[in-house]
């Protein structure tokens, strides 16, 4: 720092004290390193804020990528067809033709398709593993009448046995497929003994136990029986319980199948069916990403505010503690703006340091979470570049008031303390 020559005023020499960039950096570095513990605690708030900011954006981008892949693998390959019955649904209780599975299965891009509806049981009909009249209490469990294609379209993972096929359906066999949870509650642990479930007074041999399904998870809590057996025992779908069709397609074929399904089922009356295509993946991704951004960026903003308050508070305390030093600098010719720049540089350095450390921690967090979840980490380069700058800006903004306060200290008053 240069000061006016002794014995001559600034006006006589025409010079003013100067504070070079080199002096500014050295003074700010000395101020930060003079109290390392305090400086570390001061920068901690910015570290937390910036690391949260980077982790939020990185995890949001990563989870959005996973949402895309899972959406494409499942939801984007599913089409539902609802039987509306047209203008007179009471006169046409089931608009699906008997060969509905074959008609939809003939469309290019269809993997499996099947018709199903919930069976309306009597008020006293329960599901049990023992014959009625033995005194054992049964369960009120949903019974679903389904064609063989429904279970194929649902993508079941079998724990035991098999699913029923066209042979069982054509003959109206009393067979059933149940979920593993229901099997455990009914006490069915093995299929070697050909166990049966009783739906009211009607016995169905359990030929398969399903551990999980890719679609239509409520099948895990249901007793699924062939539709021909259900029609023989309880009749077809009743008013208010219209039949539906579940269609599994190849990736990218769902919307085309949705546009053709109604005509394929009944060319004369396609209005009897309502086809529900998969939603647009872009809108789903945008909605989920927007919700995640708003929620977690709010958390990051709160952390940054806490960091800024911490820097401002510590810098203000430092100003009060260094009043004598500031007064001496002013007495030797330092101008108010020089003091301002010095304290802004110190708070900015703490903010930038916290930003760099926070960026590293946030990046490590995203990578670690991706490794644990077996995901592909996604971090935009803009986020990594902007995060340290955000820390620097936080530090500078936080130091504005303390720096201004330091620049207002008068030399004579400071040296009297």
N, C-alpha and C positions, 0 to 999 in steps of 0.2 A: 504494500500500500504506500502510495506517495503522498507526502504532505508538503505544504508551502515552506519555503526557506525561512530560517529564523530571522526575525527583525523586519520582515516585510509581509504585508498583508496580501491576501489573495487578489484584491483589487489592484494593488501596485504591480504584482507580477503578472496578473491576467491568467493565473493558473487556478485550477481547482483540484481538490484531492481526487485521486482516481482509485478504482477498485477493479483490478484486472480479473479476467476469468480464472487465471491460475491462482490468484490470491483467494478468490471466492471458493474454489474447489478445495484448496488446502484448509481454509478456515472451517468449511462445512464438514470436511472429513475429521478434522481435529475435534469439532464439537460433538460429532456422533461417537467417535472412539473414546472420548474422554470419560463417558459413562456407558460402557458396553452393556451392562445388565439392563439399565433403564432403556437404552436404545432397542435392545432385543424385545423387551416387553412392549415397548411402544409400537414396534413393527408387527407384533403378533396379530393385532386386530386386522391389519391390512393383509397379512398372510392368510388368515382365515377367510376373509372376504374374497380375495382373489382366487384362492384355491377352491372355494365353493363355486365361484363363478365359472372357472374352467371345468370343474367336475360336473356341474349342472349341464353346461352346454355339451360337454363330451358324452355324458351318459344319456342325455336327451337324443343326440344324434345316433348313438349306438342302439338305444332301445327302439328308436324309430326304424332303424334298419332291420331289427329283429321283428318288429311289428309287420313290416312289409313282407318278410320271408314267411312268417307264420300265416299271415293273411292270404298270401298267394297259395300256400300249401293246403289250407283248409277252406276258409270262407270263400275264396275266389273260385273254388271248384264245387260249390254246393248250390243247387237250385231246388226250390220248394214249389210244388204245385198244389193249390187248394181247390177243393171241389165246392163251388158255390151253388150249383144246381140251376143257375140262370134265373129267370124271372119267377119260376114256380119250383122252388127247391123241395116243397113237400111232396110233389108228384114224382120227383126223381131223387130218392134218398141217396143213391150212389151213382154219380155220373161217370165214374171210372169204368171202362170196359174190362171184361175178364182178362183180356190179354194186354193190359196197360203196361206191364213190365216189358213185354216183348216190343211193343210199339215204341216206347221211349228208348229202349236199349238198342233199337235199330238206327237211331240217330248217330251221326258221326261225332265222336268225342265223348260219348257217354260210357262211363265205367260200370255203373250199376244203378238200378232204379227199382223202387218198390212202393206199394200202397200200404197204408196203415191207418188205423183209427183206434181210439180208446173204447174198450168194451164197457157197456153200462151194466154193472152188476146189481143184484138185488140188495136191499138194505141190510140183509143178514148174511150175505155171501162174503166169506173171508178166504184168505189163502193160507193153507196149512200144509204141513208135511205128514199129517196123519188123517185117517178117514174122519168125516164128520160123525158126531155122536159119541166120540170117545172122551169128551170132556175137556180136551185141550183147546186153548184159545188160539184162534188164527189171527192173521194180520189183514188190515184193510190196505191192500196194495193194488196199484193200477195194473190192469191186464190189457195188453195191447195186441190187437189182431193185425198181423203183418204178412205180406207176401215175402218170399225168400230174398228178394232184392233189397229189402229194407236193411237187413242185417249186413249184407254185403256193402251197401252204400254207407252204413254207419262206420265201417272200418273197425270191427271188433278185435280185441286182443283176448283170446280165449285162455282161461285158466285151466279148464278141463273140457273134454268132449268136443262137440262140433255144433254148428248151426243147422237148422232144418233146411231142406232144399225143395226143388220142384216136385220130387217124388212125394214127400210128406204133404205138400200143399195140394197136389192133385188128388190124393187119396183122403184128405181130411183127417190125417193122423192126429191123435191126441198126444202131441209132444210139446215140449216147452223149452225155452232158453231163458235163464235168469241171470241176474248180476251176482257177483261174488258176495257183496254185502248182504243181499237178501238170502243167499244160500247159507251164509253163516248164521243168520237169525233163525232160519228154519231148521238148522242142525244138519244140513246136507254137506258132508265133507268129502265124499267120493261118489263117482258115478258108476263104480264097478258093480254095485248092487242094484242098479237101475231104479234109483229113487223116484218117487212121484210127488207132485204137489197137487193138492186138492183145492180147486176153485169152486167153492160151494160144494155141490155133490159130484162134481166132475173131476176125474183124475187125469193128470197129464204127466207123462214120463219125461223127466228132465234129461235131455241129451247133451246139454251144453251149459257151461258156467262162464260168463264173460267177466274178465278182470277190468277192462277199460274199453272205451270207444273213442274214436276221433270226432264223431258228430253225434248229435242227439243224445246227450248224456243222461236224459231221463230214462232211457232204456235200461240203465244199470239198476234202477229201482223198480222195474216192471217185470211182469211175467209175460214173455212174448210167445204167442201161439200162432199157428198157421191161420190165415184168414178164413179158409174154407171150413176149418173146425169151428172157429168162432161163429161163422154164419149158420152152421148147422145147429149149434147149441143155443146161441143168444140172438141170432139174426144179424143183419147187416148194421151199418152205422145208422143211428137215429137222428132225428132233428136236433140241431144244436151240437152234434158230435160228428160233423162231416169228415169224410175221409180226406187224407192228404197223401202226397207222393214225395218221397225223398230221392233226389237225383244227385249222384256223384259224377263229376265230369273230369275230363283232362284239363290241365292248366291252360287257360286262355279260351276255352270253349263254352264257358258257362253262359255268357250273354247270348251267344248264338243259339244254344240249346233252349234258353228261356224264350226266345222269339219263335221257336218252332214247336214247343211242347204242346200247346193247346191244340194246334192244328193236327198234330200227330195223334193225339188222343181221340179227338172227334172232329173230323174235317167239317161236318155239317153244323156243329154247335160248339165252336171254340169258346163262346162266351160262358159256357158252363164251368170254365176253369179260370182261376186267377194264378198266374205264374209270378213268383217272387224271385227275381234275379239277385245275385250278390251285390252288396253296395259298392260304390266306387271306391277303390282303395286309396285314391289320392285324397278324397275328402275325409276318410277315416284317419289316414296318417296325419293330415293337417290338423284335425280336431284333437287327436291325442297329443301331438307335438305341441300344439298351442297351449293345451292344459298343463303339460309338464313345464313348458317354458315359463308360463305365468306363475306357477306355484314355486318353482325352485329359484327363479330369478328374483322373486320377492325375498326369499331367504338369503340369497347372495347380496342383495341390496342392503338388507338389514345388517349383515356382517360388515359390509363396507362402511356403513354409517357408524357402526360401533368402532371400527378401526379408525375412522376419521376423528371421532370424538376423543379416542385415546391419544392420537397424535396431537390434536389441538390442546388437550389438557396437559400433556407432558411438555409440549413446547412452551406453553404459557408458564408452567412452573419453572422451566429452565430460564425463561426471560426474567422472572422475579428473582431467581437465585443469582443470575449474572448481571444484575443491575449495575454493580460497581464496574464490572468489565465493560459493559456497554457505555457507561459514563466516561470511562477512561478513553475508549475509542473515539467517542464524540469530541472529547477535549483535545485529542491529538489530530483532529481534522476529519474524522469519518462523518459522512453526511447521513441523513436519515434513511435515504434510499439504500445506502450501503448496508446498514443494519437490517433493513427489510430484506434485501437480497440474501444476506447471510442466513437468516433464520428460515426463509423460504427454501433455500438450498438444503439446509439440514432436514427440514420436514419432508421435502421432496426426495432426498436421498433415502430416508427411512421408508417412505412410501414405495419408491422404486425397488429397494431391497426386498421389502415385503411382497411386492408384485412378482419379482423373479422367483422367490422361494415359493410363493403361493401357486404360481404357474407350474412349477416342477411338481409340487404336491398334488395339484389337481390332475395333472397328466398321469402321474403314478396311480392315483385313485381310479381313474378310468380304465387304465390297462389292467390293474389288479382285479377290478370287478369283472372285466371281460374275461380274464383268465379263469376266474372262479366259476362264472356262468357259461363258459365255453362259447363266448360271443366274439365277434370281430370288432375290436375297438375302432371308433370313428371320432376323430377330432379335427375340426376344420383349422387350417393354418391361420386363418384370420383370428380365431380365438386365441391361439398361442401368441400371436404377435400383439394383439390388442391388450391382453391381460396385464403385462408389465406397465404398459402406458396408463392403464386404469389405476394401477397402484401409484404411479408417479402423480397422476392428476389428483388422486385422493389425498396424498401427502401435501401437495402444494395448496389445495383448497383448505385443508385442515390447518395449515400454517399461516393463512392470510391474517387472521385476527391477532395471533401472538406476534407476528412480524410487525404488524402495524403498531401494536402496543409498544414493542421494543423501540421502534423508530421515533416514538413520541417522548421518550425519556430524555430529560434535559441534563446536560453534563454536570452543571453545578449541583443540582438536586441529588443526582446519583452519587457524586463523590462525597457529599456530606453524610451519607448513610454509613 
